Amino acid sequence: MLYYLFEYLDNCCDVPGAGMFTYVSFRAIFAIIVSLIVSIWFGKLFIRMLKRRNISETQRDESIDPFNTQKKGVPTMGGIIIIVSILVPCLLIGKLKNTYMILMIVTTVILGVIGFADDYIKTFKKNKEGLKGWYKVFGQVLLGLIVGLTLRFSPEVVMNERVDIKIEDNKEVVVKTPDVKSTRTTIPFFKNNNLNYADIFNFLGEPYKYWAGWIFFVIVTVFVVTAVSNGSNLNDGMDGMAAGNSSIMGVAIGILAYVSSNAVMADYLNIMFIPGSEEVVVFMCAFVGALIGFLWYNSYPAQIFMGDTGSLTIGGIIAVSAVIIHKELLLPVICGVFLWESVSVILQRFYYKMGKRKGVKQRLWKRTPIHDHYRTSLSQVQENSPGCKVMFKGSSQLYHETKITFRFWIVSIMLAAIAILTLKIR
């Protein structure tokens, strides 16, 4: 709203300083500041309200914590703080007519509602299972379809595969390829780093390969949204874990979005130019600010948990923003922590079922998601599952959740740095 107000004041009234809102750098920094303030201020009020009404998560399983950290009575649904802190600056200074901004807001609302329903059932219905898994998957698939089909049919969603900056009469002139709708995406670490999904279906011939490419793109979008939001959900198990990791990922995607929205940087880095994607930069700055502000209360010892309201939402935001800027194939690097959490659970279940068929109790790790492996002892495994064999026992030393959380943050920083370096390493 403020964007359009100041745009009017700048164009019609020539008010000094009103033009600052036309600069994405100003709006991005403004978004971080506002989201931080809202997160800290609203978070304090929200936590007080939850405590007064005795709204807290069903008791977590503390038997796995060797340090006997008490989590009882800690309020949940803290994801509402994150969502509000993101939406306020975006509604204030975002271009609300921009398709990408609309998609990011829709993503936040849809996954926020799904996560809230899950937390509501756990908290008020005292059902620890929460919302049925198929309902969550349905919502994630629906969101993926909305995003994929919007990117296909919206006339505002275009890209330029090649941009050149030339100097003519001492002025920079942007020379770019025509705006096109394309199923191209970025392949990291390769010199000719663009892959066109339609090329996979060359055997179909024209124009069928074009339509097959878009169908495949929509399927990829659905998969990415579902996978990343579930990975974020699994990563949320320790104080500050998911919020810290996600904020680091948000910084990486924000940088990638910025260079993709800037013609000069796109020319210098030889990457595709995506007009209008500067709104993703503004959104991701609000996203990072909201998460850092949330850490004010979620860092150890946590005063509030984000719940599925937060974890599903932040995962979906990361996924959709990457798809918008055609960097979805970079997500295994950026979201490497989420990927490893998900893979650890999948492999653990597969290995357990194999043993069950043979009549043997066996596990790959002491406990999954993988972050729980580092604070679980073999004696605890034997107590809960007598005679169970563990393949990867690891060190006998157990770690406090703060050390585990900080180490996961460090890994996320390393992966984010590698993802940014792929702009030049190819």
Contacts in CASP RR format, 6 or more apart in sequence:
PFRMAT RR
TARGET T0000
AUTHOR 0000-0000-0000
METHOD contacts of the structure
MODEL  1
MLYYLFEYLDNCCDVPGAGMFTYVSFRAIFAIIVSLIVSIWFGKLFIRML
KRRNISETQRDESIDPFNTQKKGVPTMGGIIIIVSILVPCLLIGKLKNTY
MILMIVTTVILGVIGFADDYIKTFKKNKEGLKGWYKVFGQVLLGLIVGLT
LRFSPEVVMNERVDIKIEDNKEVVVKTPDVKSTRTTIPFFKNNNLNYADI
FNFLGEPYKYWAGWIFFVIVTVFVVTAVSNGSNLNDGMDGMAAGNSSIMG
VAIGILAYVSSNAVMADYLNIMFIPGSEEVVVFMCAFVGALIGFLWYNSY
PAQIFMGDTGSLTIGGIIAVSAVIIHKELLLPVICGVFLWESVSVILQRF
YYKMGKRKGVKQRLWKRTPIHDHYRTSLSQVQENSPGCKVMFKGSSQLYH
ETKITFRFWIVSIMLAAIAILTLKIR
1 91 0 8 1.000
1 92 0 8 1.000
1 96 0 8 1.000
2 21 0 8 1.000
2 92 0 8 1.000
2 93 0 8 1.000
3 21 0 8 1.000
3 27 0 8 1.000
3 92 0 8 1.000
3 93 0 8 1.000
3 94 0 8 1.000
3 95 0 8 1.000
3 96 0 8 1.000
4 96 0 8 1.000
6 15 0 8 1.000
6 18 0 8 1.000
6 19 0 8 1.000
6 20 0 8 1.000
6 21 0 8 1.000
7 18 0 8 1.000
7 19 0 8 1.000
7 21 0 8 1.000
7 22 0 8 1.000
9 15 0 8 1.000
9 18 0 8 1.000
10 17 0 8 1.000
10 18 0 8 1.000
10 19 0 8 1.000
10 21 0 8 1.000
10 22 0 8 1.000
20 26 0 8 1.000
21 27 0 8 1.000
21 93 0 8 1.000
24 258 0 8 1.000
24 261 0 8 1.000
24 278 0 8 1.000
24 281 0 8 1.000
24 282 0 8 1.000
27 93 0 8 1.000
27 94 0 8 1.000
27 282 0 8 1.000
28 258 0 8 1.000
28 281 0 8 1.000
28 282 0 8 1.000
28 285 0 8 1.000
29 285 0 8 1.000
30 89 0 8 1.000
30 93 0 8 1.000
31 89 0 8 1.000
31 90 0 8 1.000
31 93 0 8 1.000
31 282 0 8 1.000
31 283 0 8 1.000
31 285 0 8 1.000
31 286 0 8 1.000
31 289 0 8 1.000
32 285 0 8 1.000
32 286 0 8 1.000
32 288 0 8 1.000
32 289 0 8 1.000
34 88 0 8 1.000
34 89 0 8 1.000
34 92 0 8 1.000
34 93 0 8 1.000
34 286 0 8 1.000
35 85 0 8 1.000
35 86 0 8 1.000
35 88 0 8 1.000
35 89 0 8 1.000
35 285 0 8 1.000
35 286 0 8 1.000
35 287 0 8 1.000
35 288 0 8 1.000
35 289 0 8 1.000
35 290 0 8 1.000
35 293 0 8 1.000
36 85 0 8 1.000
36 289 0 8 1.000
36 290 0 8 1.000
36 292 0 8 1.000
36 293 0 8 1.000
38 84 0 8 1.000
38 85 0 8 1.000
38 88 0 8 1.000
38 89 0 8 1.000
38 290 0 8 1.000
39 81 0 8 1.000
39 82 0 8 1.000
39 85 0 8 1.000
39 289 0 8 1.000
39 290 0 8 1.000
39 292 0 8 1.000
39 293 0 8 1.000
39 294 0 8 1.000
39 296 0 8 1.000
40 293 0 8 1.000
40 296 0 8 1.000
42 81 0 8 1.000
42 84 0 8 1.000
42 85 0 8 1.000
43 78 0 8 1.000
43 81 0 8 1.000
43 294 0 8 1.000
43 297 0 8 1.000
43 304 0 8 1.000
44 297 0 8 1.000
46 78 0 8 1.000
46 80 0 8 1.000
46 81 0 8 1.000
46 304 0 8 1.000
47 75 0 8 1.000
47 297 0 8 1.000
47 303 0 8 1.000
47 304 0 8 1.000
50 56 0 8 1.000
50 75 0 8 1.000
50 76 0 8 1.000
50 77 0 8 1.000
50 304 0 8 1.000
51 75 0 8 1.000
55 75 0 8 1.000
55 76 0 8 1.000
55 77 0 8 1.000
55 123 0 8 1.000
55 124 0 8 1.000
56 72 0 8 1.000
56 73 0 8 1.000
56 74 0 8 1.000
56 75 0 8 1.000
56 76 0 8 1.000
56 123 0 8 1.000
57 71 0 8 1.000
57 73 0 8 1.000
57 74 0 8 1.000
57 75 0 8 1.000
57 76 0 8 1.000
57 119 0 8 1.000
57 122 0 8 1.000
57 123 0 8 1.000
57 305 0 8 1.000
57 307 0 8 1.000
58 122 0 8 1.000
58 123 0 8 1.000
58 126 0 8 1.000
58 128 0 8 1.000
59 71 0 8 1.000
59 72 0 8 1.000
60 71 0 8 1.000
60 72 0 8 1.000
62 68 0 8 1.000
62 69 0 8 1.000
62 70 0 8 1.000
62 71 0 8 1.000
62 72 0 8 1.000
63 380 0 8 1.000
63 384 0 8 1.000
64 367 0 8 1.000
64 372 0 8 1.000
64 375 0 8 1.000
64 376 0 8 1.000
64 380 0 8 1.000
65 375 0 8 1.000
65 401 0 8 1.000
66 375 0 8 1.000
66 376 0 8 1.000
66 377 0 8 1.000
66 380 0 8 1.000
66 398 0 8 1.000
67 375 0 8 1.000
67 400 0 8 1.000
67 401 0 8 1.000
69 301 0 8 1.000
69 401 0 8 1.000
71 302 0 8 1.000
74 302 0 8 1.000
74 303 0 8 1.000
74 304 0 8 1.000
74 305 0 8 1.000
75 303 0 8 1.000
75 304 0 8 1.000
75 305 0 8 1.000
76 119 0 8 1.000
76 122 0 8 1.000
76 123 0 8 1.000
76 304 0 8 1.000
76 305 0 8 1.000
76 306 0 8 1.000
76 307 0 8 1.000
77 116 0 8 1.000
77 119 0 8 1.000
77 120 0 8 1.000
77 123 0 8 1.000
77 305 0 8 1.000
77 307 0 8 1.000
77 309 0 8 1.000
78 294 0 8 1.000
78 298 0 8 1.000
78 304 0 8 1.000
78 305 0 8 1.000
78 306 0 8 1.000
78 307 0 8 1.000
78 309 0 8 1.000
78 310 0 8 1.000
79 112 0 8 1.000
79 294 0 8 1.000
79 306 0 8 1.000
79 307 0 8 1.000
79 309 0 8 1.000
79 310 0 8 1.000
79 311 0 8 1.000
79 313 0 8 1.000
80 116 0 8 1.000
80 309 0 8 1.000
81 290 0 8 1.000
81 294 0 8 1.000
81 297 0 8 1.000
81 304 0 8 1.000
82 243 0 8 1.000
82 290 0 8 1.000
82 291 0 8 1.000
82 294 0 8 1.000
82 306 0 8 1.000
82 310 0 8 1.000
82 313 0 8 1.000
82 314 0 8 1.000
83 108 0 8 1.000
83 109 0 8 1.000
83 112 0 8 1.000
83 309 0 8 1.000
83 310 0 8 1.000
83 313 0 8 1.000
85 286 0 8 1.000
85 289 0 8 1.000
85 290 0 8 1.000
85 293 0 8 1.000
85 294 0 8 1.000
86 108 0 8 1.000
86 283 0 8 1.000
86 286 0 8 1.000
86 287 0 8 1.000
86 290 0 8 1.000
86 317 0 8 1.000
87 105 0 8 1.000
87 108 0 8 1.000
89 282 0 8 1.000
89 286 0 8 1.000
90 101 0 8 1.000
90 104 0 8 1.000
90 105 0 8 1.000
90 282 0 8 1.000
90 283 0 8 1.000
90 286 0 8 1.000
91 105 0 8 1.000
93 282 0 8 1.000
94 101 0 8 1.000
94 279 0 8 1.000
94 282 0 8 1.000
94 283 0 8 1.000
95 101 0 8 1.000
95 279 0 8 1.000
96 102 0 8 1.000
98 156 0 8 1.000
98 276 0 8 1.000
98 279 0 8 1.000
99 150 0 8 1.000
99 154 0 8 1.000
99 156 0 8 1.000
99 157 0 8 1.000
100 157 0 8 1.000
100 276 0 8 1.000
100 277 0 8 1.000
100 279 0 8 1.000
100 280 0 8 1.000
100 283 0 8 1.000
100 324 0 8 1.000
101 279 0 8 1.000
101 280 0 8 1.000
101 282 0 8 1.000
101 283 0 8 1.000
103 146 0 8 1.000
103 147 0 8 1.000
103 150 0 8 1.000
103 151 0 8 1.000
103 320 0 8 1.000
103 324 0 8 1.000
104 279 0 8 1.000
104 280 0 8 1.000
104 283 0 8 1.000
104 317 0 8 1.000
104 320 0 8 1.000
104 321 0 8 1.000
104 324 0 8 1.000
106 143 0 8 1.000
106 146 0 8 1.000
107 143 0 8 1.000
107 147 0 8 1.000
107 313 0 8 1.000
107 316 0 8 1.000
107 317 0 8 1.000
107 320 0 8 1.000
108 313 0 8 1.000
108 317 0 8 1.000
110 139 0 8 1.000
110 142 0 8 1.000
110 143 0 8 1.000
110 146 0 8 1.000
111 139 0 8 1.000
111 140 0 8 1.000
111 143 0 8 1.000
111 229 0 8 1.000
111 312 0 8 1.000
111 313 0 8 1.000
111 315 0 8 1.000
111 316 0 8 1.000
111 317 0 8 1.000
112 309 0 8 1.000
112 310 0 8 1.000
112 312 0 8 1.000
112 313 0 8 1.000
114 131 0 8 1.000
114 135 0 8 1.000
114 136 0 8 1.000
114 139 0 8 1.000
114 140 0 8 1.000
114 308 0 8 1.000
114 312 0 8 1.000
115 131 0 8 1.000
115 136 0 8 1.000
115 307 0 8 1.000
115 308 0 8 1.000
115 309 0 8 1.000
115 310 0 8 1.000
115 312 0 8 1.000
115 313 0 8 1.000
116 308 0 8 1.000
116 309 0 8 1.000
117 131 0 8 1.000
117 135 0 8 1.000
118 130 0 8 1.000
118 131 0 8 1.000
118 136 0 8 1.000
118 308 0 8 1.000
118 309 0 8 1.000
118 312 0 8 1.000
119 307 0 8 1.000
119 308 0 8 1.000
119 309 0 8 1.000
121 127 0 8 1.000
121 129 0 8 1.000
121 130 0 8 1.000
121 131 0 8 1.000
122 128 0 8 1.000
122 129 0 8 1.000
122 130 0 8 1.000
131 308 0 8 1.000
136 312 0 8 1.000
137 226 0 8 1.000
140 222 0 8 1.000
140 225 0 8 1.000
140 226 0 8 1.000
140 229 0 8 1.000
140 230 0 8 1.000
140 312 0 8 1.000
140 316 0 8 1.000
141 222 0 8 1.000
141 225 0 8 1.000
141 226 0 8 1.000
143 225 0 8 1.000
143 316 0 8 1.000
143 320 0 8 1.000
144 218 0 8 1.000
144 221 0 8 1.000
144 222 0 8 1.000
144 225 0 8 1.000
144 226 0 8 1.000
144 320 0 8 1.000
145 218 0 8 1.000
145 221 0 8 1.000
145 222 0 8 1.000
147 221 0 8 1.000
147 225 0 8 1.000
147 320 0 8 1.000
147 323 0 8 1.000
148 217 0 8 1.000
148 218 0 8 1.000
148 221 0 8 1.000
148 222 0 8 1.000
148 323 0 8 1.000
149 218 0 8 1.000
150 157 0 8 1.000
151 157 0 8 1.000
151 217 0 8 1.000
151 221 0 8 1.000
151 323 0 8 1.000
151 324 0 8 1.000
152 181 0 8 1.000
152 214 0 8 1.000
152 217 0 8 1.000
152 218 0 8 1.000
156 276 0 8 1.000
157 181 0 8 1.000
158 179 0 8 1.000
158 180 0 8 1.000
158 181 0 8 1.000
158 274 0 8 1.000
158 275 0 8 1.000
159 179 0 8 1.000
159 180 0 8 1.000
159 181 0 8 1.000
159 182 0 8 1.000
159 184 0 8 1.000
159 272 0 8 1.000
159 273 0 8 1.000
159 274 0 8 1.000
159 275 0 8 1.000
159 326 0 8 1.000
160 176 0 8 1.000
160 177 0 8 1.000
160 178 0 8 1.000
160 179 0 8 1.000
160 180 0 8 1.000
160 266 0 8 1.000
160 272 0 8 1.000
160 273 0 8 1.000
160 274 0 8 1.000
160 275 0 8 1.000
161 177 0 8 1.000
161 180 0 8 1.000
161 182 0 8 1.000
161 184 0 8 1.000
161 194 0 8 1.000
161 272 0 8 1.000
162 176 0 8 1.000
162 177 0 8 1.000
162 272 0 8 1.000
163 174 0 8 1.000
163 175 0 8 1.000
163 176 0 8 1.000
163 177 0 8 1.000
163 263 0 8 1.000
163 266 0 8 1.000
163 267 0 8 1.000
163 273 0 8 1.000
164 174 0 8 1.000
164 175 0 8 1.000
164 176 0 8 1.000
164 267 0 8 1.000
165 172 0 8 1.000
165 173 0 8 1.000
165 174 0 8 1.000
165 175 0 8 1.000
165 263 0 8 1.000
165 264 0 8 1.000
165 267 0 8 1.000
165 268 0 8 1.000
166 172 0 8 1.000
166 173 0 8 1.000
166 175 0 8 1.000
167 173 0 8 1.000
172 264 0 8 1.000
174 263 0 8 1.000
174 267 0 8 1.000
176 263 0 8 1.000
176 273 0 8 1.000
179 275 0 8 1.000
182 196 0 8 1.000
183 196 0 8 1.000
183 197 0 8 1.000
183 198 0 8 1.000
183 213 0 8 1.000
183 214 0 8 1.000
183 216 0 8 1.000
183 217 0 8 1.000
184 194 0 8 1.000
184 195 0 8 1.000
184 196 0 8 1.000
184 197 0 8 1.000
184 272 0 8 1.000
184 326 0 8 1.000
185 194 0 8 1.000
185 195 0 8 1.000
185 197 0 8 1.000
185 326 0 8 1.000
185 327 0 8 1.000
185 328 0 8 1.000
185 329 0 8 1.000
186 193 0 8 1.000
186 194 0 8 1.000
186 195 0 8 1.000
186 271 0 8 1.000
186 272 0 8 1.000
186 326 0 8 1.000
186 327 0 8 1.000
186 329 0 8 1.000
186 330 0 8 1.000
187 193 0 8 1.000
187 194 0 8 1.000
187 195 0 8 1.000
187 329 0 8 1.000
188 329 0 8 1.000
188 330 0 8 1.000
188 333 0 8 1.000
188 419 0 8 1.000
188 422 0 8 1.000
188 426 0 8 1.000
189 422 0 8 1.000
189 425 0 8 1.000
189 426 0 8 1.000
190 426 0 8 1.000
191 426 0 8 1.000
193 271 0 8 1.000
193 426 0 8 1.000
194 272 0 8 1.000
195 329 0 8 1.000
197 213 0 8 1.000
197 214 0 8 1.000
197 216 0 8 1.000
197 217 0 8 1.000
197 220 0 8 1.000
198 209 0 8 1.000
198 210 0 8 1.000
198 212 0 8 1.000
198 213 0 8 1.000
198 214 0 8 1.000
199 209 0 8 1.000
200 212 0 8 1.000
200 213 0 8 1.000
200 216 0 8 1.000
201 208 0 8 1.000
201 209 0 8 1.000
201 212 0 8 1.000
201 213 0 8 1.000
201 216 0 8 1.000
202 209 0 8 1.000
203 209 0 8 1.000
204 212 0 8 1.000
220 323 0 8 1.000
220 328 0 8 1.000
221 323 0 8 1.000
221 328 0 8 1.000
224 319 0 8 1.000
224 322 0 8 1.000
224 323 0 8 1.000
224 328 0 8 1.000
224 331 0 8 1.000
225 316 0 8 1.000
225 319 0 8 1.000
225 320 0 8 1.000
225 323 0 8 1.000
227 319 0 8 1.000
227 342 0 8 1.000
228 315 0 8 1.000
228 316 0 8 1.000
228 318 0 8 1.000
228 319 0 8 1.000
228 331 0 8 1.000
228 335 0 8 1.000
228 338 0 8 1.000
229 311 0 8 1.000
229 312 0 8 1.000
229 313 0 8 1.000
229 315 0 8 1.000
229 316 0 8 1.000
229 319 0 8 1.000
230 312 0 8 1.000
230 342 0 8 1.000
231 315 0 8 1.000
231 335 0 8 1.000
231 338 0 8 1.000
231 339 0 8 1.000
231 341 0 8 1.000
231 342 0 8 1.000
232 242 0 8 1.000
232 246 0 8 1.000
232 311 0 8 1.000
232 312 0 8 1.000
232 314 0 8 1.000
232 315 0 8 1.000
232 316 0 8 1.000
232 318 0 8 1.000
232 338 0 8 1.000
233 308 0 8 1.000
233 311 0 8 1.000
233 312 0 8 1.000
233 315 0 8 1.000
234 338 0 8 1.000
234 341 0 8 1.000
234 342 0 8 1.000
234 345 0 8 1.000
234 369 0 8 1.000
235 241 0 8 1.000
235 242 0 8 1.000
235 245 0 8 1.000
235 311 0 8 1.000
235 337 0 8 1.000
235 338 0 8 1.000
235 341 0 8 1.000
235 369 0 8 1.000
235 371 0 8 1.000
235 408 0 8 1.000
236 242 0 8 1.000
236 305 0 8 1.000
236 306 0 8 1.000
236 307 0 8 1.000
236 310 0 8 1.000
236 311 0 8 1.000
237 369 0 8 1.000
237 371 0 8 1.000
237 372 0 8 1.000
238 300 0 8 1.000
238 371 0 8 1.000
238 401 0 8 1.000
238 404 0 8 1.000
238 405 0 8 1.000
239 298 0 8 1.000
239 299 0 8 1.000
239 300 0 8 1.000
239 301 0 8 1.000
239 302 0 8 1.000
239 401 0 8 1.000
239 402 0 8 1.000
239 405 0 8 1.000
240 295 0 8 1.000
240 298 0 8 1.000
240 299 0 8 1.000
240 300 0 8 1.000
240 302 0 8 1.000
240 405 0 8 1.000
241 371 0 8 1.000
241 401 0 8 1.000
241 404 0 8 1.000
241 405 0 8 1.000
241 408 0 8 1.000
242 306 0 8 1.000
242 310 0 8 1.000
242 311 0 8 1.000
242 314 0 8 1.000
243 291 0 8 1.000
243 294 0 8 1.000
243 295 0 8 1.000
243 298 0 8 1.000
243 306 0 8 1.000
243 314 0 8 1.000
244 291 0 8 1.000
244 295 0 8 1.000
244 405 0 8 1.000
244 409 0 8 1.000
244 412 0 8 1.000
245 337 0 8 1.000
245 338 0 8 1.000
245 408 0 8 1.000
245 409 0 8 1.000
245 412 0 8 1.000
246 291 0 8 1.000
246 314 0 8 1.000
246 315 0 8 1.000
246 318 0 8 1.000
247 287 0 8 1.000
247 288 0 8 1.000
247 289 0 8 1.000
247 291 0 8 1.000
247 292 0 8 1.000
247 295 0 8 1.000
248 409 0 8 1.000
248 412 0 8 1.000
248 413 0 8 1.000
248 416 0 8 1.000
249 318 0 8 1.000
249 334 0 8 1.000
249 335 0 8 1.000
249 412 0 8 1.000
249 416 0 8 1.000
250 284 0 8 1.000
250 287 0 8 1.000
250 288 0 8 1.000
250 318 0 8 1.000
250 321 0 8 1.000
251 284 0 8 1.000
251 288 0 8 1.000
251 416 0 8 1.000
252 334 0 8 1.000
252 416 0 8 1.000
252 419 0 8 1.000
252 420 0 8 1.000
253 280 0 8 1.000
253 284 0 8 1.000
253 318 0 8 1.000
253 321 0 8 1.000
253 322 0 8 1.000
253 325 0 8 1.000
253 327 0 8 1.000
253 334 0 8 1.000
254 280 0 8 1.000
254 281 0 8 1.000
254 284 0 8 1.000
254 285 0 8 1.000
254 321 0 8 1.000
255 420 0 8 1.000
256 322 0 8 1.000
256 325 0 8 1.000
256 327 0 8 1.000
256 330 0 8 1.000
256 419 0 8 1.000
256 420 0 8 1.000
256 423 0 8 1.000
257 277 0 8 1.000
257 278 0 8 1.000
257 280 0 8 1.000
257 281 0 8 1.000
257 284 0 8 1.000
257 321 0 8 1.000
257 324 0 8 1.000
257 325 0 8 1.000
258 265 0 8 1.000
258 278 0 8 1.000
258 281 0 8 1.000
259 265 0 8 1.000
259 266 0 8 1.000
259 269 0 8 1.000
259 271 0 8 1.000
259 423 0 8 1.000
260 266 0 8 1.000
260 271 0 8 1.000
260 272 0 8 1.000
260 273 0 8 1.000
260 274 0 8 1.000
260 277 0 8 1.000
260 325 0 8 1.000
260 326 0 8 1.000
260 327 0 8 1.000
261 273 0 8 1.000
261 274 0 8 1.000
261 275 0 8 1.000
261 276 0 8 1.000
261 277 0 8 1.000
261 278 0 8 1.000
261 280 0 8 1.000
261 281 0 8 1.000
262 273 0 8 1.000
262 278 0 8 1.000
263 273 0 8 1.000
266 272 0 8 1.000
266 273 0 8 1.000
267 273 0 8 1.000
269 423 0 8 1.000
269 424 0 8 1.000
271 423 0 8 1.000
272 326 0 8 1.000
274 324 0 8 1.000
274 325 0 8 1.000
274 326 0 8 1.000
277 324 0 8 1.000
277 325 0 8 1.000
280 321 0 8 1.000
280 324 0 8 1.000
280 325 0 8 1.000
283 317 0 8 1.000
283 321 0 8 1.000
284 321 0 8 1.000
287 314 0 8 1.000
287 317 0 8 1.000
291 314 0 8 1.000
294 306 0 8 1.000
297 303 0 8 1.000
297 304 0 8 1.000
298 304 0 8 1.000
298 305 0 8 1.000
298 306 0 8 1.000
300 401 0 8 1.000
300 402 0 8 1.000
300 405 0 8 1.000
306 314 0 8 1.000
315 338 0 8 1.000
318 331 0 8 1.000
318 334 0 8 1.000
318 335 0 8 1.000
319 328 0 8 1.000
319 331 0 8 1.000
322 328 0 8 1.000
322 330 0 8 1.000
322 331 0 8 1.000
322 334 0 8 1.000
330 419 0 8 1.000
330 422 0 8 1.000
332 339 0 8 1.000
333 415 0 8 1.000
333 418 0 8 1.000
333 419 0 8 1.000
333 422 0 8 1.000
334 415 0 8 1.000
334 416 0 8 1.000
334 419 0 8 1.000
335 415 0 8 1.000
336 411 0 8 1.000
336 412 0 8 1.000
336 415 0 8 1.000
337 408 0 8 1.000
337 411 0 8 1.000
337 412 0 8 1.000
337 415 0 8 1.000
340 370 0 8 1.000
341 368 0 8 1.000
341 369 0 8 1.000
341 370 0 8 1.000
341 371 0 8 1.000
342 369 0 8 1.000
344 364 0 8 1.000
344 365 0 8 1.000
344 368 0 8 1.000
344 369 0 8 1.000
344 370 0 8 1.000
344 373 0 8 1.000
345 368 0 8 1.000
345 369 0 8 1.000
347 364 0 8 1.000
348 363 0 8 1.000
348 364 0 8 1.000
348 365 0 8 1.000
348 368 0 8 1.000
351 362 0 8 1.000
351 363 0 8 1.000
351 364 0 8 1.000
351 391 0 8 1.000
352 362 0 8 1.000
352 363 0 8 1.000
354 362 0 8 1.000
355 361 0 8 1.000
355 362 0 8 1.000
360 389 0 8 1.000
361 385 0 8 1.000
361 387 0 8 1.000
361 388 0 8 1.000
361 389 0 8 1.000
362 388 0 8 1.000
362 389 0 8 1.000
362 390 0 8 1.000
362 391 0 8 1.000
363 381 0 8 1.000
363 385 0 8 1.000
363 388 0 8 1.000
363 389 0 8 1.000
363 390 0 8 1.000
363 391 0 8 1.000
364 390 0 8 1.000
364 391 0 8 1.000
364 392 0 8 1.000
365 373 0 8 1.000
365 390 0 8 1.000
365 391 0 8 1.000
365 392 0 8 1.000
366 372 0 8 1.000
366 373 0 8 1.000
366 376 0 8 1.000
366 377 0 8 1.000
366 378 0 8 1.000
366 380 0 8 1.000
366 381 0 8 1.000
366 390 0 8 1.000
366 393 0 8 1.000
367 373 0 8 1.000
367 376 0 8 1.000
367 381 0 8 1.000
371 404 0 8 1.000
371 408 0 8 1.000
373 392 0 8 1.000
374 398 0 8 1.000
374 399 0 8 1.000
374 404 0 8 1.000
375 398 0 8 1.000
375 399 0 8 1.000
375 400 0 8 1.000
375 401 0 8 1.000
375 404 0 8 1.000
376 398 0 8 1.000
377 396 0 8 1.000
377 398 0 8 1.000
378 390 0 8 1.000
378 393 0 8 1.000
378 396 0 8 1.000
381 388 0 8 1.000
381 390 0 8 1.000
382 388 0 8 1.000
END
